[in-house]
């Protein structure tokens, strides 16, 4: 549990939930992977799927037959190392799957086996097993109950602890109607009572899907993975005649070439490094998303994320802090600004939300109002139904809250609402800020303006995106003036003001018509069509079932900023594939210089000139190349699982860097290590 | 004119051709050039087609294959029946079936591998029938290249062009006019052009009658070079004064065989709407070509090691064995590299007598796959296959699913490009493997050991690449080599063309992704480097073992790599 993926970011989950930060090389995972790999090796169905490793597999069998027919230290050494090569490849895949499997086990344990309280058509409650619930059943959940399956709240409001799924310990509000009506099976109701209509068939709940996803049970090859597999197959096929023709070429030249050496040469030449690691890279890419609490419904979506050229970002929560900050007090009905500040401060003393704290801070800044010792007092906490909070102190009842709620409350207290209040409130709203109304008993004192604050560092992030060729578009319901101001401040490339789901959809279609790939986040049911239309649609876990089903990813943290991480992970996945392919092919140069002179030096001593590594003997040269070829797979497993380091910058500089490291490095590295292995073999008196 | 000035003037002339011939060819295939429309129309009426009747890639490929099969049969019949046909002043008998098969395949595939001596085997009518193929086979190659370019530039299109129209326009507007003008230059310089039959000269002094072969040579020479064909009228090809009379015609020959393959990159850039895209491919071609010219010229400027071993270590004029004194060492090397890397295969020297390293230069140049600059059309479409591979791997390395000119490179494109690249090495290695294993193959080379191996390897490399250049030293006119060589040429040509057309079809149907900052650039030095890297790496990885048993070990036998 100590090794944390280097790319893990603070946006990741806490210590609970799905995305437990399990180390990449957890001892338990290693043990399990080692065994799983053995199982894969003997399973022909697994082997056939990977053309490159299948050739190694067949080659190993050929070498084994040769070794049995003509036993010798050399032939057996080669055979064993070829077998290890096959095992290492399967080990890499098993390692990549390991973390997912461990998470799936945790989820399975969590899967509820409790009873559910099903409501019959006649309204009578009946206790049934959660696993027997069918789609359309209606159940009741009260404080302390575990929600038995996925569903939609049809009645009531409740706070729900979703930490089992998201790892986030703060409870969330789930209520009927609107965009916060979806509940997930396995989460727990903390307060109140809700009635839920089940929306999932047994075995197809969100948790079941999560288990399938993290386990990679029905993992399909992604389009780009298929294309790369084809390229690797081409590179494998071309080396078959190269190696096979060496037999007649050798005979013509008077050199007898042993079958084992030819098999060794073939295995060294075909791109085994990338062939062995390809599926591990794909699985690890999905896993990296899971580590950040994003579930991708398909690998295709992860790949598409790397290609995204337009990001649609919701303003609130993504570009601006979801929490608005108090920026102004406005008195109405003759009340001074200071009076509003004083009452607001009182009403916010117990309010631990960022908005509440920002009110206290603003009051202190503007009028030097400090926290006071209060006499007898009761705090009135915010609730989803009243939509107000405040304090009862010294006979005063101070409240702040949504304009409509406070107005209704004042009228209830027998007061009147000053006529200019509506103007002030709508003025604040028009400027893109949020108004809160403050009242002291039946008296409306004034309003607080809560303004959006652009997130720190977001501007730099967008500049990086621009460098990578990604256009950022801010989506907001604000009027164009406000939107323009915030867009300018945040540094986005474009904005869509007064956005409606229809206009969002139009924007996506327009971008796609130009051939661009679009990514967006959304949570509401009315976002669903757009989420489905976008190439990468990240649904917030807090959103509706419709939204979650329309998108191709779900963010368990419901943090829209993560869209940017998703894009980076997609790019990283493709870069890792490309870089290791380049590395794998570049390796061949050194292997030729090791094996070709070894093959023919007995016939043509002049070819010893090509033995530029000065390897000890022909046999040690061939064996060193084979050992290097096997060990390099193991050495690169961590890179395959973590992904190539990705720093957002222009495509030209990324390319230059990767060509340098993996192309040039790929040519030089094997020269060094094959020589070292050869020295080690000599030192061990193997030769 | 010294070697230096030959190079300088060639570069200038080729640069002009690149710019103007390149843009002219784009205009021809876009249908914007009409000055021969009067001649086009009867053709279309005859073929029952029109420029508006576009074909899908499958129909295009079908038309191309039908056309090639008919050409093959026609040529075969003329060769077989030449004894009973007119224009046969020497009364030569019909060509034997094996040789007729090999020769007709050779000319239909733009290879021009010659297992015969022209003046002693073929009638004038047969030679002229071959000239017909020297015109149409490059036209076919250019048409395929244009179709691939259309695949990149069209969007959402189900058709790729019309085969008959493309070939007709290529012949009428490009090949015929240039070959005609160049032919006049050859004649003017002393190239022979006559139907009068061979000259018989009585040498009274020695009491013998000499027969001097003549024929319609000069005009064949111009299309032989322009169409990167390479098959000359006479056995000694461009080494003879009748084909290549002067230094000027030697220069013109090199220019002609390079001009269309290089210029097509401009055509590509022009049609793709970005000259830089074409310039990038040109740069990749020119850099490899330049390096090979330098390497081979230096190799040939060394003393011939065998001559040195025989007691003549000082050879100030370089290796002159098998070379014309009037062309010299480096200029012959330049001609050789130009001829092998353009899939022309004509010769003004005996390549078999090059130093091992010089021979390595020619052989390895072909092994790269004939795209630097390659044959007429085939060079462009082959380098585009390598560019697709480079784009695929390079694109991944910047974190995008790759695209080239806005077209996504996906599984289908990779498969077809891979197929197109695979064909040549497989054909060469498999057939060479067979040839060195069976008696009929092993007895053919003149030399034993590595050089004999090189001779067999060279033969199949040349034929599978549709080059036609011969290392000589190999008795190729046997049933075994005629049949196998014919197969090598057929596969080397059509097993590449069909995937290329399919690729064009697949690309044409795709939408264009707009380029942005995050797009993988295909018009900058980095991309040029990647394309060069892919070409060299694929070539080296596939042929290094074979080369090490041929020219490499031969050169090492002389002690060092360079004199």
Boltz contact constraints between the chains, C-beta under 6 A:
constraints:
  - contact:
      token1: [A, 223]
      token2: [B, 410]
      max_distance: 6.0
  - contact:
      token1: [A, 224]
      token2: [B, 401]
      max_distance: 6.0
  - contact:
      token1: [A, 226]
      token2: [B, 411]
      max_distance: 6.0
  - contact:
      token1: [A, 227]
      token2: [B, 410]
      max_distance: 6.0
  - contact:
      token1: [A, 227]
      token2: [B, 411]
      max_distance: 6.0
  - contact:
      token1: [A, 227]
      token2: [B, 414]
      max_distance: 6.0
  - contact:
      token1: [A, 230]
      token2: [B, 411]
      max_distance: 6.0
  - contact:
      token1: [A, 230]
      token2: [B, 414]
      max_distance: 6.0
  - contact:
      token1: [A, 230]
      token2: [B, 415]
      max_distance: 6.0
  - contact:
      token1: [A, 231]
      token2: [B, 414]
      max_distance: 6.0
  - contact:
      token1: [A, 234]
      token2: [B, 418]
      max_distance: 6.0
  - contact:
      token1: [A, 234]
      token2: [B, 422]
      max_distance: 6.0
  - contact:
      token1: [A, 238]
      token2: [B, 422]
      max_distance: 6.0
  - contact:
      token1: [A, 238]
      token2: [B, 425]
      max_distance: 6.0
  - contact:
      token1: [A, 238]
      token2: [B, 542]
      max_distance: 6.0
  - contact:
      token1: [A, 241]
      token2: [B, 426]
      max_distance: 6.0
  - contact:
      token1: [A, 241]
      token2: [B, 429]
      max_distance: 6.0
  - contact:
      token1: [A, 241]
      token2: [B, 430]
      max_distance: 6.0
  - contact:
      token1: [A, 242]
      token2: [B, 542]
      max_distance: 6.0
  - contact:
      token1: [A, 245]
      token2: [B, 429]
      max_distance: 6.0
  - contact:
      token1: [A, 245]
      token2: [B, 433]
      max_distance: 6.0
  - contact:
      token1: [A, 246]
      token2: [B, 545]
      max_distance: 6.0
  - contact:
      token1: [A, 248]
      token2: [B, 433]
      max_distance: 6.0
  - contact:
      token1: [A, 248]
      token2: [B, 436]
      max_distance: 6.0
  - contact:
      token1: [A, 248]
      token2: [B, 437]
      max_distance: 6.0
  - contact:
      token1: [A, 249]
      token2: [B, 549]
      max_distance: 6.0
  - contact:
      token1: [A, 252]
      token2: [B, 436]
      max_distance: 6.0
  - contact:
      token1: [A, 253]
      token2: [B, 549]
      max_distance: 6.0
  - contact:
      token1: [A, 306]
      token2: [B, 399]
      max_distance: 6.0
  - contact:
      token1: [A, 307]
      token2: [B, 400]
      max_distance: 6.0
  - contact:
      token1: [A, 307]
      token2: [B, 401]
      max_distance: 6.0
  - contact:
      token1: [A, 309]
      token2: [B, 516]
      max_distance: 6.0
  - contact:
      token1: [A, 468]
      token2: [B, 518]
      max_distance: 6.0
  - contact:
      token1: [A, 469]
      token2: [B, 516]
      max_distance: 6.0
  - contact:
      token1: [A, 469]
      token2: [B, 517]
      max_distance: 6.0
  - contact:
      token1: [A, 469]
      token2: [B, 518]
      max_distance: 6.0
  - contact:
      token1: [A, 514]
      token2: [B, 514]
      max_distance: 6.0
  - contact:
      token1: [A, 515]
      token2: [B, 511]
      max_distance: 6.0
  - contact:
      token1: [A, 515]
      token2: [B, 512]
      max_distance: 6.0
  - contact:
      token1: [A, 515]
      token2: [B, 513]
      max_distance: 6.0
  - contact:
      token1: [A, 515]
      token2: [B, 514]
      max_distance: 6.0
  - contact:
      token1: [A, 571]
      token2: [B, 399]
      max_distance: 6.0
  - contact:
      token1: [A, 574]
      token2: [B, 396]
      max_distance: 6.0
  - contact:
      token1: [A, 574]
      token2: [B, 399]
      max_distance: 6.0
  - contact:
      token1: [A, 575]
      token2: [B, 397]
      max_distance: 6.0
  - contact:
      token1: [A, 575]
      token2: [B, 399]
      max_distance: 6.0
  - contact:
      token1: [A, 577]
      token2: [B, 396]
      max_distance: 6.0
  - contact:
      token1: [A, 578]
      token2: [B, 393]
      max_distance: 6.0
  - contact:
      token1: [A, 578]
      token2: [B, 396]
      max_distance: 6.0
  - contact:
      token1: [A, 578]
      token2: [B, 397]
      max_distance: 6.0
  - contact:
      token1: [A, 579]
      token2: [B, 397]
      max_distance: 6.0
  - contact:
      token1: [A, 581]
      token2: [B, 393]
      max_distance: 6.0
  - contact:
      token1: [A, 582]
      token2: [B, 393]
      max_distance: 6.0
  - contact:
      token1: [A, 588]
      token2: [B, 541]
      max_distance: 6.0
  - contact:
      token1: [A, 592]
      token2: [B, 544]
      max_distance: 6.0
  - contact:
      token1: [A, 596]
      token2: [B, 545]
      max_distance: 6.0
  - contact:
      token1: [A, 596]
      token2: [B, 548]
      max_distance: 6.0
  - contact:
      token1: [A, 604]
      token2: [B, 553]
      max_distance: 6.0
  - contact:
      token1: [A, 606]
      token2: [B, 553]
      max_distance: 6.0
  - contact:
      token1: [A, 606]
      token2: [B, 556]
      max_distance: 6.0
  - contact:
      token1: [A, 606]
      token2: [B, 557]
      max_distance: 6.0
  - contact:
      token1: [A, 607]
      token2: [B, 553]
      max_distance: 6.0
  - contact:
      token1: [A, 609]
      token2: [B, 556]
      max_distance: 6.0
  - contact:
      token1: [A, 651]
      token2: [B, 398]
      max_distance: 6.0
  - contact:
      token1: [A, 651]
      token2: [B, 518]
      max_distance: 6.0
  - contact:
      token1: [A, 654]
      token2: [B, 398]
      max_distance: 6.0
  - contact:
      token1: [A, 655]
      token2: [B, 397]
      max_distance: 6.0
  - contact:
      token1: [A, 655]
      token2: [B, 398]
      max_distance: 6.0
  - contact:
      token1: [A, 658]
      token2: [B, 397]
      max_distance: 6.0
